[in-house]
């Protein structure tokens, strides 16, 4: 049980977990089984390696890798060395990674070459070369702040990267006392992580959270889930995402549960993992659970250990919650609401009927408030729709080096304007009904149309474009693009899709393109995306 004296920094968390849980398994991945004391030793070793590589307290360390043991060590080690972690989506292409590395001015990067056949190093080099200038310093020309690249993959690209083992070995000369002194100097208010998220402008913004906030998110979520040392937690949500990282990895370590990283979703392999490791906690996007429920060999596996789940991040069919309980065997299936700027805002209460869980995301968690307001900022009556405003101790510190964007997002009274439309019932339970902004989710990942539109705008044959989300039975929604060609040009739809695929993560790539002479606009010139959604749905 987590007490009032719970750790308030990541270094404290690692140290206290080793004392409290000893040799209980902390991370299990195939043949790798790290107990809590060994995990603490490995984190110390990793922190020493960062210090040996020149990483200083206050620096940023980026991690571009899938869910695996080394990701856990890379993150906790960097935070123990006083750095803030910048996770990168493994679906990013080189241009996206370079943009965030430069915006964050990360001094070190840990990547996993070869994951799903992806050459991260080569993508990084090629994209960075387009920005490089004569005399560029650093490991990668075009990313001037980046001094160290470490590869945890099977075949490191030694042109720019140091293999993981060599990186760790270099830290052996750093005195233990120095590592401990750096870790002890980390404070609860220091920046712990910077999660980059796009906005309506399409430019990525770095959401900063303090150590105390990251740990408090984990505490609130773990208490609501009833998490404890007997739990085996299959973390399918990516570690690079706030949910997999904070409500998955950090929460498990705080409560003494065992983290089982899942790097690639394969329905049969996941069913096998549930049976062999007695998985009890397994949140995920709705597509994960529908894939399990539809698997022809579902009945061949013993799933009786499953206890708790959260299904969210996309439109959830009402029937799914009941099927998760009745067919997969979960004792509790819940919903939650949050956003990168405030990761856990509401969670369903224990014992809720599946029908109620399907209708709402629950009430605000401890330390958080929710208001629903109209266009003039006035609070609306219970049951009426309006914009969801959030306030509380886990709202972000602000956007990294972007005070103007921070002021636009958080008003003078401390309310974060979410851009989501919702309503509250008489019990304070929140239901999200729409997006005030144009953002939509694809398989649990946020897609901001402006980002895709900016990529299309750079194509030499495109004059204007508009991207909308259209319903999809498996992924919730998918992107669809309307494109106005430049005069005298007739680009092929496949050409435009291919152009996007080279520059964007695959979940952002339009599934369809329609060429049109003009985009529908209102009197002020704003594109009428409601009309476009209706048109795209008919494609």
Beta strands, then each sheet from edge to edge (+ up, - down):
strand 1: 25-29
strand 2: 32-35
strand 3: 60-64
strand 4: 84-87
strand 5: 108-111
strand 6: 148-151
strand 7: 162-163
strand 8: 191-197
strand 9: 205-210
strand 10: 232-235
strand 11: 258-261
strand 12: 284-285
strand 13: 308-312
strand 14: 332-334
strand 15: 336-339
strand 16: 342-347
strand 17: 363-364
strand 18: 368-373
strand 19: 386-392
strand 20: 398-399
strand 21: 416-424
strand 22: 430-435
strand 23: 440-442
strand 24: 445-447
strand 25: 462-472
strand 26: 476-485
strand 27: 512-515
sheet 1: 1+ 2-
sheet 2: 4+ 3+ 5+ 6+ 7+
sheet 3: 8+ 9- 20+
sheet 4: 10+ 11+
sheet 5: 12+ 13+ 14+
sheet 6: 15+ 16- 17+
sheet 7: 18+ 19- 21+ 22-
sheet 8: 23+ 24-
sheet 9: 25+ 26- 27-
end
